[in-house]
Amino acid sequence: MGPWRLLGLTAEGSYGVVFRAERAASPGAGVFALKLARQPEDPRFALEVELLSRVEHPNVPRLHDSGEWAGPEGALHPFLVMDWVEGLPLYSWARIQRLSSRQVLRLLAQLARALQAVHAAGGLHRDVKGTNVLVRAADGQALLADFGSCTWRGAPVLTRQSHPPGTPQYASPQAQLHQWKFRRFASARYEASPADDVYALGVTAYRLVAGRYPLIAEAQEAGEEDLFSRFPALVPVEELAQLSPELARWIGQMLSEKPEARGTAAELALGLELAANTVGSEADQPIRSGKPPARGLPEAITREAREAPPVQAPRSVVRRRWPAALLVMGGGLAASMWCVWQAKSGASSEVSGTDAAAPEGETTGLGEVVLTQPLSAPEPLPTSEGIAEEVPKEPLPGQRLPPCKKPQVKIHGSCWIPVADEAPPCIEDTYEWKRRCYVPFFGPPLPATSGQKKKPQGLSDP
C-alpha cells in the first residue's frame, strides 16, 4: 500500500480497519499502525490527518504518513499511518492491575496533557473514553488514541444531526440537555467545546475506579417536558470506591455540571501531577470498588428499576431523537424512564441492522490495537459478580419470548438487547454471548394473534 507493507490485520471497526505495517524499503525500521477507511473518500480521515499533523506530544501517537489506496474497483480509500503502540486499552489494562490512587492520578495527568496539546492546536477529540486510551506495556504511559471523531477550529461540518459524534455515556450535561431540549429539531446542532472532552475524561476516570458509569443521586419529580431542565446530581465516586480524597476531588471536578468549574486540560494536568507527587502513602493502597449506595428514589421508579434491566440503546436510537440523557444516566432509572417515554410517545423500538452502531470495544481506530498476548499479572483483581457470565440456556423469569423486535435478538429461546458500548468481559447485570454483552428484555407480553392459545411460559401475568 504505497511505501507500506502490511503485516497483518489487528482490528476492525465500523469505519476502518487497522493493520500492522512496516516500510517496504526498510523493514527493520520498526512496526507501525496503518488505518484504512472502509468507505471510499471518507472525509473523517482528512479531519484526523489534519489535527494529528498539528499535535506532537508523547501521550498522542505520532502521525507518520497518509495517502489513498485504490481498491479493486478503482475507488480511492484514504489511509493514515501512526505509531504502533504495544499495550492494552485502559479498562482492559486496569483489570489485570491492583490500581492505586497515585497510579490513576498519574494516568489522568498524562491524558490531561494529551488533551492540552489537542486543545492548544485548536482541536477537539470528541470521543475520550477508556477504549480510546492505550497503556503502553513498556513504561505504563497512557496514550490518547483514535481521533476518528475529532474536529478542529474551522473544520468542515460532516454531520448534521443535533448531537455530536462520540459515545453517549460520555456526553457532557450540556450535550445531553441540548439533545433533549431540541429532540424534535434535528438541525439544532450542538457545538462541542474543550470542556466536553474534560467531562468525558471524568466519566472515564469514574468508570476506571468504580467499575461503572456515573450514577444518578436522586430522581427529578417533574413532567416529561421539563424532566431534564437541569442535570441531576451524580453519586460521588468516593461512595462507590475506596480511593484517596485527592483523586475523588479531581474526578468530581471533571464531572462538574458547569463547564467553567471543570477547569482546562492544562489546569487539570498541573493539579493531578501535583497531587500524584504529594499525596501520602495511603494513596498507594489498592482501590476497591463497592456496591452503589441506597438512594431515596421515588418508589414507583425503584419498583420499575427492579423489574426492568439496565438498557443501553444503540446510537442509531439517538439519531432517532431519543433523549440522550436517558442513555447515559445509569441502570434502572434510565431503563424505567426509557420505557415510560416510549409508551407515552408510541415510538418504535425498531432500528435497521445497517444503522446499529458497533460496540465501544469495536469502534474504529488505533484504540483497538492491543497485544496479541495479554500482559501477565501475579495478583489480578477479583472480578465483580456477574462478569463473564454466559447467557443462560433457559429464559429468565418474566423475560420476553420470541418473536423479538429489533434491537432485541433471539438467544436460547428468549429476547436480549445488545449493550452498545460493552465488549467482554461484561460488567455486572449483563451477560456474554459470542463475544458481545447483552441484557435480558422484560417487556410486556406481545398481543395474542388469532389461533394463539398457548401462553408463553417465560411471561407472567401482569
Salt bridges, closest charged atoms under 4 A:
GLU12 OE1 - ARG38 NH2 3.18
GLU22 OE2 - ARG5 NH1 3.04
ASP42 OD2 - ARG44 NH2 3.04
GLU48 OE1 - LYS35 NZ 3.02
GLU50 OE2 - ARG54 NE 2.92
ASP83 OD2 - ARG62 NE 3.25
ASP83 OD1 - HIS64 NE2 2.51
ASP127 OD2 - LYS129 NZ 3.73
ASP139 OD2 - ARG136 NH2 2.90
ASP146 OD1 - LYS35 NZ 3.68
GLU191 OE2 - ARG189 NH1 2.89
ASP197 OD2 - HIS119 NE2 2.91
GLU225 OE1 - ARG183 NH2 2.87
GLU225 OE2 - ARG184 NH2 3.70
GLU239 OE1 - ARG295 NH2 2.46
GLU273 OE1 - ARG113 NH2 2.81
ASP284 OD1 - ARG102 NE 2.66
GLU299 OE2 - ARG303 NH1 3.93
GLU299 OE2 - ARG306 NH2 3.36
ASP355 OD2 - ARG320 NH2 3.38
GLU360 OE2 - ARG207 NH1 3.99
ASP421 OD2 - ARG207 NH1 3.84
GLU422 OE2 - ARG207 NH2 2.95
GLU428 OE2 - ARG212 NH2 2.44
ASP461 OD1 - LYS455 NZ 3.00
